[in-house]
Amino acid sequence: MRDVSIIGVGQTPVREHWELSLRELAVQAVLAAMQDAHVEDVDALYVGNMLSGELTRQEHLGALIADQLGLTGIAAMKIEAACGAGGSAVHAAHLAVASGQYRRVAVVGVEKMTDLWNGSVTAGLAMAADGEYEAANGISFVGLNAMMMRRYMYEYDLVEEDFAPFALNAHANAVHNPNAMFRKAVTLEQFTKAKKVADPISLFDSSPICDGAAALILSRSENLNGNAARAISIAASTSATDTLALHDRQDPLWLRAVELSSIKAYAQAGITPQDIDLFELHDAFSIVAPMSLEAAGFAQRGAGAYLARDGGISIHGKLPISTMGGLKARGHPIGASGVYQVVEAVQQLRGEAGKNQVPNARVAMTQSLGGVAATAVTHILKGK
Amino acid sequence: MAENLAPNWRLREQRYQLVGNVCLKCGAKFFPPRQVCTQCRGTEFEAFQFSGKGELYSFTTLHSVPAGFESYAPYSVGMIKLDEGPLVEAMLTDVNQDKLAIGMRMEMVTRKIREEEGERGLLVYGYKFRPIAE
């Protein structure tokens, strides 16, 4: 396998983009990444997206976006793995370059969620779970996470407030990220008074419905096209799966795919969790953060929330997470989120994260989850 | 978008009678039924009807609900640990939302779970769970 580097990144702000379509968002992000990398073409395009057919009546995104970029002729395809589509697209693109088949490829994660009303989006998102036995019984995606959170609180004797540091940290970091959706700090009082969406999950435990696109240019490390100074190396790219339905798990409180994908990634990169300087995890709901920290080897079982106490996950903490706002506050345009995470990790490792810069960041991990972590895709990036 | 009858008809034994299956090689019981055993990868199964009794493993109440379920909102859903082992997810019914608690004894009942709009819209029936009266 060849070594692969990221030589360009691009992103649109995460917003309710009433004035922009899916194709416009995707093209803006890819053009920005190509400009960042000083390249004018790629051999292939990988598109991470979950719901374009359901929410915008458009499939066949590979050809569409290649066409709109003026790149007809290249190989292009959409990769779908629910909310883990973005990470999965990066994984596929990495394999394509590492295999030697392509010299240089683009990845774009894009989701346009605001063209339909909320009930349709909620029904669409429920397709991340088991259509016949979860969605068909009226169980929404937030409902699954809420049931996991209630059982977690019951098993480990926690209260809602124990999860507050995850939301507060995400919002505090989003304040300084111009591309974040919610650039506003949240207080503990606001958190505790927030309306319940699906108890015990409140508004501040949930990521928003939004639009956005993020893009990367991947290249063989042996030919960086003049980008050697800013190139970030991909030290690991792994993917693992678990049962699709929450009810089919032997232990619904353990994210087995996160564990498997993390272990494989540490082995591939030749490092341990202690070597990670920052972790962009999949905080679509607060409960996913401590469970990811546990399964990825940063905390003992049931102790993930304790890591977040006393600023342990802040920019200057022991393990900074959601450093540009995370899914919670940067926003979670479903199939784009996994690519946003990698874009932000690159910003950190280049030293271009501004007020959110993690001091001396050299190794970053990103993790993109599909469904209730039925898919887990992990990347480890290394800077200079 | 009108839905065909077939995808609902195929699930009639699961929805009306909680029929899963049991692996003939290792005895593992499944609901929903599977084609490959997750324990021993065996592929020979026999149908198995679950009793429909169990205890509440977790629950929540949904306020923002998926399209097609608006007329029930807000409604409670739960995960029920069946006495025979598997977990099943369902809407909860005949229940006071404030009195739900992990560990409560629950039983399956057959109810309407969804109603499609229009003259040709389907009325979809299936299982829900309710607390067993003490």
Chai-1 contact restraints between the chains, C-beta under 6 A:
chainA,res_idxA,chainB,res_idxB,connection_type,confidence,min_distance_angstrom,max_distance_angstrom,comment,restraint_id
A,G119,B,A67,contact,1.0,0.0,6.0,A-B,restraint_1
A,S120,B,A67,contact,1.0,0.0,6.0,A-B,restraint_2
A,T122,B,P66,contact,1.0,0.0,6.0,A-B,restraint_3
A,A123,B,P66,contact,1.0,0.0,6.0,A-B,restraint_4
A,A123,B,A67,contact,1.0,0.0,6.0,A-B,restraint_5
A,A126,B,P66,contact,1.0,0.0,6.0,A-B,restraint_6
A,Y133,B,P32,contact,1.0,0.0,6.0,A-B,restraint_7
A,E134,B,E89,contact,1.0,0.0,6.0,A-B,restraint_8
A,N137,B,A90,contact,1.0,0.0,6.0,A-B,restraint_9
A,N137,B,M91,contact,1.0,0.0,6.0,A-B,restraint_10
A,G138,B,F69,contact,1.0,0.0,6.0,A-B,restraint_11
A,G138,B,M91,contact,1.0,0.0,6.0,A-B,restraint_12
A,I139,B,V77,contact,1.0,0.0,6.0,A-B,restraint_13
A,I139,B,E89,contact,1.0,0.0,6.0,A-B,restraint_14
A,S140,B,L62,contact,1.0,0.0,6.0,A-B,restraint_15
A,S140,B,P66,contact,1.0,0.0,6.0,A-B,restraint_16
A,G143,B,T60,contact,1.0,0.0,6.0,A-B,restraint_17
A,G143,B,L62,contact,1.0,0.0,6.0,A-B,restraint_18
A,G143,B,V77,contact,1.0,0.0,6.0,A-B,restraint_19
A,A146,B,T60,contact,1.0,0.0,6.0,A-B,restraint_20
A,M147,B,S58,contact,1.0,0.0,6.0,A-B,restraint_21
A,M147,B,T60,contact,1.0,0.0,6.0,A-B,restraint_22
A,M147,B,M79,contact,1.0,0.0,6.0,A-B,restraint_23
A,R150,B,S58,contact,1.0,0.0,6.0,A-B,restraint_24
A,R151,B,S58,contact,1.0,0.0,6.0,A-B,restraint_25
A,Y154,B,I102,contact,1.0,0.0,6.0,A-B,restraint_26
A,A198,B,T60,contact,1.0,0.0,6.0,A-B,restraint_27
A,A198,B,L62,contact,1.0,0.0,6.0,A-B,restraint_28
A,D199,B,T60,contact,1.0,0.0,6.0,A-B,restraint_29
A,D199,B,T61,contact,1.0,0.0,6.0,A-B,restraint_30
A,H247,B,L87,contact,1.0,0.0,6.0,A-B,restraint_31
A,H247,B,V88,contact,1.0,0.0,6.0,A-B,restraint_32
A,H247,B,E89,contact,1.0,0.0,6.0,A-B,restraint_33
